Amino acid sequence: MSHAATHSQAFRAIDVIRKKRDGGELSRNEIESLVHAYTLGDIPDYQVSAWLMAVVLRGMNRAETAALTDAMLHSGDVLDLSSLSAKKVDKHSTGGVGDKTSLVLAPLAAAAGVAVPMISGRGLGHTGGTLDKLESIPGFNVNLPVSQFRRVLDTCGCAMIGQTAEIAPADRKLYALRDVTGTVESPYLICASIMSKKLAEGIDALVLDVKTGSGAFMKSDKDAAFLAELMVETGERMGKQMVALITDMDQPLGHMVGNALEVIEVIEVLRGGGPEDLRQLCIELAAWMLLLGGASASVSEGKQKSEELIASGKALEKFRHMVELQGGDPRSIDDMDRLPKAQHTIEVVSAENGYVASWECESVGTACVILGGGRERKEDSVDPAVGIVLHKKVGDHVSTGESLATIHYNSAALAASARQRVQESCRITDSPPAERRPLIHRVIRKSGEKTEWDA
């Protein structure tokens, strides 16, 4: 009798569903069998849906989470990049509004001698996707086959592509199912989804940017820290060096929201300018990438090195090289008028005098989606030119009639709706907010220990 036949006789999905439903701990073998059978199409969606809901309600322990991550990771190809001598480090953000750090970090870390194999996602809901931002650069190809991805990585030290069909196919199937069964929010399932895709890149280390606040997936600090600790421990169990930064997403990052607009802001940061908060976060995340990648001995040295690589123009040069190798027009980096531009702009002006107390961050993200800059469904197409430029950050003074934001649009009907949303998402008070939330709330390393920033 073949191994497969004995395997399927021993494994019954119903037993695994019941065990988790009743709060039992699943063995590595049970989890592997379930993921394997589902990826092959041997068990129906309705049984896996029941199991997912049991996980949402009952949770998982660390060993189960690591087993699930591992099973999803090995459901497809795991890249072997051992031929590259540099240490391979990636960064993952849990997503937010105006978060374009990946486009700065890949070339910046590569300029320091760290290899950055970045496989990213599309935008869904109110958060923008790295691939959509890259595709607003004329000609940029995010759909490289693995052989070409490796070649770009070999040549310039960083490459940015979308998830290929061969990488973590179990995640693609499970994600689609979670999306329609109300089982997205489980931190255990989020952890396994993110980590299985990231570890398939063949990396040595991973820096996580876990967002918290009104524009984040995890609204509370407590939930964000829990997810961060889970991912750090899962990665460490699988032999990777890990760090997670809990960072603020109570207002959009930088000033620009929308694909081509965000690319402009990325180029500004790589040229040594750009908004203070975006610059600061990029330097901080880059410092950790350099530390874990062996390119610096401490976080403070990593920050200094990152600043120098920006000041010397080396980071921008890396970005230009990567764009060129992936089919993009490098001229659009020197002449940003070559990037997609919306036909019209309209101002959102303040109706009162005072200080910006808060931006309802998720609403700003949604306004960008309404303009056509994001997608409600996976199959929606995106208009790269549209978006929103915020002129005021939390704590800034604003006068009556002064512009709070500029909306870049191609459809007047959509602009009216987006404008109203942006207007309503800004809260203005008589006095400035008493305290400003720090950009970086905390840093989490091994098994939840909080580290001093300079590790």
C-alpha positions, 0 to 999 in steps of 0.5 A: 500500500502506498504511503499516500493511501495510509496517510489519508486513512489516518487523517480525517479533517473532521477529527482535526476540526472537532479537536480544535473546536473543543480547545485541544492542541493540534499536533504538527502532523495534524496541521501538516496533513490538513494544509497539505490536503487542502492545497491539493484540493482533497478537502472541501472549503466548508471543512477548512472554513469550520476549522478556521473559525475554530482557530479564531475562537479557540486560538493556537499556542506557539508550537501550533502557530509555528507548525502552521507557518511551516506547513504553509511555507513548504506547500510550495517553493522555498527560494534557495539564495545561498549562492548570494554571499551577502546576508539576506534581510527583508522588512514587512509592514502590516500596512497602513495609509501612506506607508511607502517605506519598502521602496526606500528600504530595499535600495537603502539596505542594498546600498549598505551591502545587505541583500533584500529579496522583497516579495510584496502584496497588492493593496486591499481595503484602505491600505496601499500595496507596494506592488501598486506603487511600483507599477506607477513607475512607467514600465516597472515589472513586478511579475518577474519569474524567479530566475529573473528575480534572482538575476536582479538580486545578484546584480544590484542587491535588491529586487521587488516582485509580487507573490509567484504562483509557486510561493506559499500556494496554501496561503493564497487559498487560505487567504481567499477563504478567510476573506469571505468567512470572517476569519481574517482577524485571528493573530495566529492566522495573520502570523502564519500568512505573513511569515510563510510568504516572507520565509519562502524568500530564503531570508536570514533575517526579518524586520517587522513594522507592526502598525497600531492606531486608527489607520492600522489593522491592529487598532490597539497597542496591546493587539499590535504587541501580541501579533509582533511577539507571535511573529518574532517567536515564530521566526526565531523557532524557524531559525531566523533573526527577528525584530519587530517595531511597533509604530504609529499609524494614527495619522498617514505616514508622510504627506502623500497617499496614492501610488504615483504620489507616494513614489514622488515622496520616496524619491524625495526621501532618497534625495535627502528630503521628504517628510520628517516622520517618513524619513525617521521611520525609514532610517530606524527600520534600515538601521535594524536591517543593517544590524541583522544583516551584519552591515553595522555593529549597532542600531546607532551605527546603522542609522548613521550609515543609512543617513550617509548612504542617502546623503551620498546619493548611493541609495538613490542610485541603487533605486534607479538601478533596480528600476532599470533592471525591472523594466522601469523608466529610470528617467522618471526618477530624475524627472518626476513629471514622467510619472502618472499625473491626475488631470485635476486637483481640488483643495480641502479647506479648513472651516475653522481656525485652530490646531489639527487634533487628529486625522481619521487615518482609515477614512483618508485611505478609503478616500484614496480608494474611492478616487480609484487609487486602491481596490475594494475587490482583488480584481479591481484595477487601480488609477496610479495618478490619483490620491491625496496630499495632506498639508497639515500633520497632527499638532499643526496650526491651521487658519480658516480657509487654509488648505488642509489637503489637495485631492488629485483626481480624474473623475469629478463625481468621485472627487466630491465624495472623497473630498467630503471624506477627507474634510470629515476625517480632520478634527480641529480643536482650539488648542494643540493636542496635549501629547503627541504619540511617538512614531516608534512605540516599542521594539520587540526582540526575542520572545517578547523581551523589550530591548533598548533601541541600541541593541 
